[in-house]
Amino acid sequence: MAKGFAAAMPKARFVGVPNTSHVPHLESPAAFNSAVLEFLR
């Protein structure tokens, strides 16, 4: 579903966090934080 939302928005992109399910911020905090920081910059 998230990939579909990203595809529907011209400036959006989907960033998946490998080896996680519903709580990537808890399951892989370093990868999640890296993706968020890249977005914020």
FENUR-V411891 format. One line per field, one symbol per residue. ss: DSSP state (@ for helix, = for strand, . for the rest). phi: phi as a letter, one per 40 degrees, with the letter a starting at -180 (. if undefined). burial: # if it has 24 or more other ideal C-beta (glycine too) atoms within 12 Angstrom, else .. A space follows every 50 residues. Layout:
ss->???
phi->???
burial->???
This chain:
ss->.@@@@@@@...............@@@@.@@@@@@@@@@@@.
phi->.cccccccbdbcacbcbdgbbcbccccadcccccccccccc
burial->.........................................
